[in-house]
Amino acid sequence: MNIVLQVMQAAVIAAEIPIAALLILFPAIVGGIALAYQRCKNIGMNPWWSLGIMVPFLNIFVGLRCLAYPEGYEDHKTLDTPAKVILGILVTLLVLMSIAVAVFVA
């Protein structure tokens, strides 16, 4: 989905139609929610959590779960090795970004 949206944005920018760039935003949001909806069902979460993708800070929680948790996670509550590695990398990046922001602001 991201590749298709990037190609559409590149075409709009090349054609120099700025309003069309805003029109691409709607399918991006709807597509992201649709993918999160299906993934939430796949890992056993309530699919309504997919709307959390639009809420600041809650989207981190929902996005991490959609990205890393294995199929049926809510049933067995067990992370496999790839999920642990993905979560470790992403949490480390979040911590490093927070430290970098704090250093540059101070």
C-alpha angles and dihedrals in degrees: 000000000000093000092052091049092048091051090049091050092049090052092049092049091048090051090048096229105141096181090059089059088063091048090058089059093072096058089044092056094043092046092049092050091047092052092046090048092056093044092049089054089048095055093042100254123133105272090227086076086076088078087065087076087081096050117088114245091003087071088064091057094046094040094052091049092048092047102045114020117099125238112287094013094150090059099051103018091214125132118211123219097266090052091051091049093047093047091046092053094045095046090048090052091049091051092047091049091050091051091047092051091048091050094048094045093049 
